[in-house]
Amino acid sequence: MSIETYENAAGVTRYAVRYRKPSGGWTRKRGFKRKRDAADWEAANTVSKRTGMWVDPTLGAATVGMLAPAWLAKKALAVKPSYLDDLEDAWRIHVAPSFEGMRVSDIRRGVVQEWVTDLGTDRLDDDGTVIEPGRSPSVVLRAHGVLAGILDDAVADHRIADNPARGVTLPRKRRKPHTYLTAGQLMRLANACITTIGERPPYEERKRRLLVLMLGTIGSRWGETIEIHIDEIDFDRHRIPLDLSATQVRGRIVLGTLKGEEARTVSFPEFLDPYLHDVIDGRENSDQLLFTGPLDGYMRQVDSPSKDGNWFSATCDRAGVPRMTMHDLRHTAASLMVRSGANVKLVQRQLGHKSAAMTLDVYADLFVDDLDSVASAMSEMLLTHGVSETVRAA
């Protein structure tokens, strides 16, 4: 390597470092105003090559927008279609407008921190009125994850030495309190699906009632439940195998494996038998979906509970229970299982969690009453043995 002088277009003397890249080819780093600056860069460049931390300055000229497609394509191999859709939205809506045209070598940690902060901050007018609310922690974390993931690949490809998106301060995601319905509230909600009085309810209403009861007692996820076929239901053993999930992505159904990848078999209470037969009996093909609908033959997922106009929000209002998502009924199922005496391991297997520890983490509040039971039982045991030992000592 050597330091050379040259004149720029304005006729000003500048310094350049001529050096050999790890690949063997020669190149130059130009633009140094002082020979000392060139020498310092030369020394640092030599160290980075010896330690494996060398980056090619020309590769750092790639923009975030140039690298994003490869990162998203890689994620498509590893995540569920619904989550990939979320990542693509995060890129398109939040990341691309700020970083798509930026060279990865030009991104600084302070720029990323400012972007993260602005994303979660309310926009106000001169009077202090909120014009646009800040994004939720979940949205901010997902957008940051997209940018950080793209830049991780840039580091791995030796385009940049380190990732400026790592180490920034991120919002803390707060877990939303679960909505638990009592058995009475669940029945009231299910019955509120029926709006026809004095005659046999329409098939669609009876199907919705069954769906509410199944989600609120079995604990299966939406996609798992609407993929159930009639001939898979074992009425003798009260078991249903779950091996596929039907996910709604941009107005179409995508079939995939269950969350966690492992198929499982769930049990359902005998109480559901008449409701199941009410929907199944008279159907011509036993291999049909239990819950048929207009979306590729599947039932369409309802909108957010904050929106009026969907049947489930209206049903919640008629039943006098808080508006919730269909997924929230899974929490009710977990609650009813615990109240019925199911242990943590059984609840874990029914819900399809990876471990009992995960179940305890998600539903720790359901087991608070167990602490009182344990304390009471321990107190009784100690008192009994204490009396026994006292009598023996006497």
C-alpha positions as CSV (number, residue, x, y, z in Angstrom):
1,M,0.0,0.0,0.0
2,S,1.2,3.6,-0.6
3,I,0.0,7.2,-0.1
4,E,-0.1,9.2,-3.3
5,T,-1.0,12.8,-4.1
6,Y,-3.2,14.1,-6.8
7,E,-5.1,17.2,-7.8
8,N,-8.9,17.3,-7.8
9,A,-11.0,19.1,-10.4
10,A,-10.4,22.5,-8.6
11,G,-6.7,22.0,-8.7
12,V,-6.4,21.4,-5.0
13,T,-3.9,18.8,-3.8
14,R,-5.4,15.8,-2.1
15,Y,-4.1,12.4,-0.8
16,A,-5.1,8.9,-1.8
17,V,-4.3,5.5,-0.4
18,R,-3.5,2.8,-2.9
19,Y,-4.1,-0.7,-1.3
20,R,-4.8,-4.3,-2.1
21,K,-8.3,-5.7,-1.3
22,P,-8.6,-9.1,0.4
23,S,-9.8,-10.4,-3.0
24,G,-6.4,-9.5,-4.4
25,G,-7.3,-6.5,-6.6
26,W,-5.8,-3.1,-6.2
27,T,-7.9,0.0,-5.5
28,R,-7.7,3.6,-4.1
29,K,-9.3,5.5,-1.3
30,R,-9.3,9.2,-2.3
31,G,-10.2,12.5,-0.9
32,F,-8.0,13.0,2.2
33,K,-7.0,16.6,2.8
34,R,-4.0,15.8,4.9
35,K,-1.4,13.1,4.6
36,R,-1.8,12.3,8.2
37,D,-5.5,11.5,7.7
38,A,-4.5,9.2,4.8
39,A,-1.9,7.5,7.0
40,D,-4.4,7.0,9.8
41,W,-7.0,5.5,7.5
42,E,-4.3,3.2,6.0
43,A,-3.4,1.9,9.4
44,A,-7.0,1.2,10.4
45,N,-7.7,-0.4,7.0
46,T,-4.7,-2.8,7.5
47,V,-6.0,-3.8,11.0
48,S,-9.6,-4.4,9.7
49,K,-8.2,-6.7,7.0
50,R,-6.2,-8.7,9.5
51,T,-9.1,-9.1,11.9
52,G,-11.7,-10.0,9.3
53,M,-13.6,-6.7,9.8
54,W,-12.7,-5.2,6.4
55,V,-15.5,-3.8,4.4
56,D,-15.4,-2.8,0.7
57,P,-16.3,0.9,0.4
58,T,-17.8,0.3,-3.0
59,L,-20.2,-2.3,-1.6
60,G,-21.4,0.2,1.1
61,A,-22.8,2.4,-1.8
62,A,-25.7,-0.1,-2.1
63,T,-29.0,1.5,-0.9
64,V,-31.4,-0.1,1.6
65,G,-33.9,-0.3,-1.2
66,M,-31.5,-2.4,-3.3
67,L,-31.1,-4.9,-0.4
68,A,-34.7,-5.1,0.9
69,P,-36.0,-7.5,-1.8
70,A,-33.4,-10.2,-1.0
71,W,-34.1,-9.9,2.8
72,L,-37.9,-10.2,2.3
73,A,-37.4,-13.2,0.0
74,K,-35.3,-14.8,2.7
75,K,-37.9,-14.2,5.3
76,A,-40.6,-15.8,3.0
77,L,-38.8,-19.1,3.5
78,A,-38.9,-18.9,7.3
79,V,-42.1,-17.2,8.4
80,K,-45.9,-17.7,8.0
81,P,-47.6,-16.0,5.1
82,S,-49.6,-13.7,7.4
83,Y,-46.4,-12.5,9.2
84,L,-44.6,-12.0,5.9
85,D,-47.5,-9.8,4.8
86,D,-47.0,-7.7,8.0
87,L,-43.2,-7.4,7.2
88,E,-43.9,-6.3,3.7
89,D,-46.4,-3.7,5.0
90,A,-43.8,-2.5,7.5
91,W,-41.3,-2.1,4.8
92,R,-43.6,-0.3,2.4
93,I,-45.3,2.0,4.9
94,H,-42.7,2.8,7.4
95,V,-39.1,1.9,6.4
96,A,-39.0,2.6,2.6
97,P,-40.2,6.2,2.8
98,S,-37.2,7.1,5.1
99,F,-34.4,4.7,4.1
100,E,-35.1,3.3,0.6
101,G,-32.7,5.6,-1.2
102,M,-30.0,5.8,1.5
103,R,-26.7,4.1,1.1
104,V,-26.1,1.7,3.9
105,S,-22.7,3.2,4.5
106,D,-24.3,6.6,5.2
107,I,-26.8,5.5,7.8
108,R,-25.9,6.5,11.4
109,R,-27.3,5.3,14.7
110,G,-28.6,8.8,15.5
111,V,-30.6,8.9,12.3
112,V,-32.2,5.5,13.2
113,Q,-32.9,6.6,16.7
114,E,-34.7,9.8,15.5
115,W,-36.8,7.7,13.1
116,V,-37.8,5.2,15.8
117,T,-38.7,8.0,18.2
118,D,-40.7,10.0,15.5
119,L,-42.6,6.8,14.5
120,G,-44.0,6.4,17.9
121,T,-44.7,10.0,18.7
122,D,-48.0,11.8,18.2
123,R,-48.0,14.6,15.5
124,L,-49.5,17.8,16.9
125,D,-50.7,21.0,15.3
126,D,-49.8,24.5,16.7
127,D,-52.7,24.2,19.2
128,G,-51.4,20.9,20.6
129,T,-54.2,18.9,19.0
130,V,-53.2,15.4,17.8
131,I,-53.2,15.4,14.0
132,E,-51.8,11.9,13.7
133,P,-51.3,9.5,16.6
134,G,-48.0,7.8,17.0
135,R,-47.6,4.2,16.0
136,S,-48.0,1.5,18.6
137,P,-44.9,-0.2,20.1
138,S,-45.7,-3.3,18.1
139,V,-45.7,-1.4,14.8
140,V,-42.5,0.5,15.7
141,L,-40.7,-2.7,16.8
142,R,-41.7,-4.5,13.6
143,A,-40.6,-1.6,11.4
144,H,-37.3,-1.4,13.3
145,G,-36.9,-5.1,12.9
146,V,-37.2,-4.9,9.2
147,L,-34.5,-2.1,8.9
148,A,-32.2,-3.9,11.4
149,G,-32.6,-7.2,9.5
150,I,-31.6,-5.6,6.2
151,L,-28.6,-4.0,7.7
152,D,-27.6,-7.2,9.5
153,D,-27.3,-8.7,6.0
154,A,-25.2,-5.7,4.9
155,V,-22.8,-6.4,7.8
156,A,-22.7,-10.1,6.9
157,D,-21.9,-9.2,3.3
158,H,-19.1,-6.8,4.4
159,R,-20.8,-3.8,3.1
160,I,-20.6,-2.0,6.5
161,A,-18.6,-2.7,9.6
162,D,-21.4,-2.7,12.1
163,N,-25.2,-2.3,12.2
164,P,-26.3,1.3,13.1
165,A,-29.8,0.1,13.8
166,R,-28.7,-2.1,16.7
167,G,-28.4,-0.5,20.1
168,V,-31.0,2.2,19.7
169,T,-33.6,2.7,22.4
170,L,-36.9,1.0,21.5
171,P,-40.4,1.4,22.9
172,R,-41.4,-1.2,25.4
173,K,-44.3,-3.5,24.3
174,R,-46.9,-3.8,27.0
175,R,-49.0,-6.9,27.1
176,K,-52.7,-6.1,26.6
177,P,-54.8,-7.5,29.5
178,H,-56.7,-10.6,28.5
179,T,-60.4,-10.6,28.3
180,Y,-61.9,-13.6,30.1
181,L,-65.6,-14.4,29.8
182,T,-67.3,-16.5,32.4
183,A,-69.2,-19.7,31.3
184,G,-72.4,-17.7,31.6
185,Q,-71.1,-14.8,29.5
186,L,-69.8,-17.2,26.8
187,M,-73.2,-18.8,26.5
188,R,-74.9,-15.4,26.4
189,L,-72.5,-14.4,23.6
190,A,-73.1,-17.6,21.7
191,N,-76.9,-17.2,22.0
192,A,-76.7,-13.5,20.9
193,C,-75.6,-14.9,17.5
194,I,-79.3,-15.9,17.0
195,T,-81.4,-12.9,16.1
196,T,-84.4,-14.8,14.6
197,I,-87.2,-15.3,17.1
198,G,-90.0,-17.8,17.0
199,E,-88.7,-20.1,14.2
200,R,-85.7,-22.2,13.4
201,P,-82.7,-19.8,13.1
202,P,-81.0,-19.4,9.7
203,Y,-78.1,-21.8,9.1
204,E,-75.5,-18.9,9.1
205,E,-76.5,-17.8,12.6
206,R,-76.4,-21.4,13.9
207,K,-72.9,-21.7,12.4
208,R,-71.7,-18.5,14.1
209,R,-73.1,-19.7,17.4
210,L,-71.1,-23.0,17.0
211,L,-68.0,-21.1,16.1
212,V,-68.2,-18.9,19.2
213,L,-68.7,-21.9,21.4
214,M,-65.8,-23.9,19.9
215,L,-63.3,-21.0,20.1
216,G,-64.4,-20.3,23.7
217,T,-64.1,-23.9,24.9
218,I,-61.5,-25.7,22.7
219,G,-59.0,-22.9,22.5
220,S,-58.0,-23.5,18.9
221,R,-56.9,-20.5,16.8
222,W,-59.1,-19.0,14.1
223,G,-57.1,-20.5,11.2
224,E,-57.0,-23.9,12.9
225,T,-60.7,-23.9,13.5
226,I,-62.0,-22.9,10.1
227,E,-59.8,-25.7,8.6
228,I,-61.6,-28.4,10.5
229,H,-63.4,-30.9,8.2
230,I,-66.6,-32.7,9.3
231,D,-65.1,-36.2,8.9
232,E,-62.2,-35.4,11.2
233,I,-64.5,-34.9,14.2
234,D,-64.5,-38.0,16.5
235,F,-67.7,-37.9,18.5
236,D,-66.9,-41.1,20.4
237,R,-63.7,-39.9,21.9
238,H,-64.5,-36.2,21.5
239,R,-61.3,-35.4,19.7
240,I,-60.4,-33.3,16.7
241,P,-57.0,-33.5,14.9
242,L,-55.5,-30.2,13.9
243,D,-52.7,-30.2,11.3
244,L,-53.3,-27.3,9.0
245,S,-54.2,-23.6,9.4
246,A,-56.1,-21.5,6.9
247,T,-54.7,-17.9,7.0
248,Q,-56.5,-15.0,5.4
249,V,-53.9,-12.9,3.6
250,R,-54.9,-9.9,1.4
251,G,-58.3,-11.3,0.6
252,R,-57.3,-14.9,-0.1
253,I,-56.8,-18.1,1.9
254,V,-53.3,-19.5,2.3
255,L,-53.0,-23.0,3.9
256,G,-50.0,-23.7,6.0
257,T,-48.7,-25.6,9.0
258,L,-49.9,-24.8,12.6
259,K,-48.1,-22.2,14.6
260,G,-45.1,-23.9,16.1
261,E,-45.2,-26.3,13.1
262,E,-46.4,-29.3,15.2
263,A,-49.8,-30.9,14.6
264,R,-51.9,-31.7,17.7
265,T,-55.2,-33.2,18.7
266,V,-57.6,-31.3,20.9
267,S,-60.6,-32.5,22.9
268,F,-64.0,-30.9,22.9
269,P,-66.7,-31.1,25.6
270,E,-69.7,-33.4,25.1
271,F,-71.7,-30.2,25.7
272,L,-70.9,-29.2,22.1
273,D,-72.4,-32.4,20.5
274,P,-75.9,-31.0,19.8
275,Y,-74.5,-27.7,18.4
276,L,-72.2,-29.6,16.1
277,H,-75.0,-31.9,14.9
278,D,-77.2,-28.9,14.4
279,V,-74.7,-27.6,11.8
280,I,-73.5,-30.9,10.4
281,D,-76.7,-33.0,10.0
282,G,-78.1,-32.8,6.5
283,R,-74.8,-31.9,4.9
284,E,-74.1,-34.1,1.8
285,N,-70.4,-34.5,1.9
286,S,-68.7,-35.6,5.2
287,D,-65.3,-34.3,4.0
288,Q,-66.6,-30.7,3.7
289,L,-65.3,-27.9,5.9
290,L,-67.2,-27.5,9.1
291,F,-67.3,-23.8,8.7
292,T,-67.9,-23.0,5.0
293,G,-67.9,-19.5,3.6
294,P,-67.4,-17.2,0.6
295,L,-63.7,-16.8,0.7
296,D,-62.2,-19.7,-1.3
297,G,-64.8,-21.9,0.4
298,Y,-63.7,-20.7,3.9
299,M,-65.4,-18.5,6.5
300,R,-64.2,-14.9,6.2
301,Q,-62.4,-13.5,9.3
302,V,-64.2,-10.6,10.9
303,D,-62.8,-7.0,11.1
304,S,-61.3,-5.3,14.1
305,P,-63.7,-5.0,17.1
306,S,-63.3,-1.2,17.0
307,K,-65.2,-1.2,13.7
308,D,-69.0,-1.3,13.5
309,G,-70.8,-3.3,10.9
310,N,-69.3,-6.8,11.5
311,W,-71.4,-9.5,12.9
312,F,-69.2,-10.3,15.9
313,S,-69.0,-6.8,17.2
314,A,-72.8,-6.5,17.0
315,T,-73.1,-9.9,18.8
316,C,-70.8,-8.6,21.6
317,D,-73.0,-5.6,21.9
318,R,-76.2,-7.6,22.1
319,A,-74.7,-9.9,24.7
320,G,-73.5,-7.1,26.8
321,V,-69.9,-8.2,26.9
322,P,-66.8,-6.1,26.0
323,R,-66.0,-6.0,22.3
324,M,-63.1,-8.3,21.5
325,T,-61.4,-10.2,18.7
326,M,-62.3,-13.7,17.8
327,H,-58.8,-14.7,19.0
328,D,-59.7,-13.3,22.5
329,L,-62.1,-16.3,22.9
330,R,-59.0,-18.4,23.1
331,H,-58.2,-16.7,26.4
332,T,-61.7,-17.6,27.6
333,A,-61.1,-21.2,26.7
334,A,-57.9,-21.2,28.7
335,S,-59.7,-19.6,31.7
336,L,-62.5,-22.2,31.6
337,M,-60.0,-25.1,31.4
338,V,-58.2,-23.8,34.5
339,R,-61.4,-23.3,36.4
340,S,-62.4,-26.8,35.4
341,G,-59.3,-28.2,37.1
342,A,-57.0,-28.8,34.1
343,N,-53.3,-28.6,35.0
344,V,-50.8,-26.5,33.1
345,K,-49.5,-29.3,31.0
346,L,-53.0,-30.2,29.7
347,V,-53.8,-26.5,28.9
348,Q,-50.4,-26.2,27.1
349,R,-51.2,-29.2,24.9
350,Q,-54.7,-28.1,24.2
351,L,-53.6,-24.6,23.2
352,G,-50.6,-25.7,21.2
353,H,-48.0,-23.8,23.2
354,K,-44.4,-24.9,22.8
355,S,-44.0,-25.5,26.6
356,A,-45.8,-25.3,29.9
357,A,-43.5,-22.4,30.8
358,M,-44.9,-20.4,27.9
359,T,-48.5,-21.2,29.1
360,L,-47.6,-20.0,32.6
361,D,-46.1,-16.9,31.2
362,V,-49.1,-16.0,29.0
363,Y,-51.7,-17.0,31.5
364,A,-49.9,-16.3,34.8
365,D,-53.0,-14.4,36.1
366,L,-55.2,-17.5,35.8
367,F,-53.1,-19.4,38.3
368,V,-53.1,-16.7,41.0
369,D,-55.8,-18.5,43.0
370,D,-53.4,-21.5,43.1
371,L,-51.1,-19.5,45.3
372,D,-53.8,-19.2,47.9
373,S,-54.6,-22.9,47.7
374,V,-50.9,-23.8,48.1
375,A,-50.4,-21.5,51.0
376,S,-53.6,-22.8,52.8
377,A,-52.5,-26.5,52.2
378,M,-49.0,-25.8,53.4
379,S,-50.3,-24.0,56.5
380,E,-52.6,-27.0,57.3
381,M,-49.7,-29.5,56.8
382,L,-47.3,-27.6,59.0
383,L,-50.0,-27.1,61.8
384,T,-50.9,-30.8,61.7
385,H,-47.3,-31.9,61.8
386,G,-46.5,-29.3,64.4
387,V,-49.2,-30.6,66.7
388,S,-48.0,-34.1,66.2
389,E,-44.4,-33.3,67.0
390,T,-45.5,-31.3,70.1
391,V,-47.5,-34.3,71.5
392,R,-44.6,-36.6,70.8
393,A,-42.1,-34.3,72.5
394,A,-44.5,-34.2,75.6
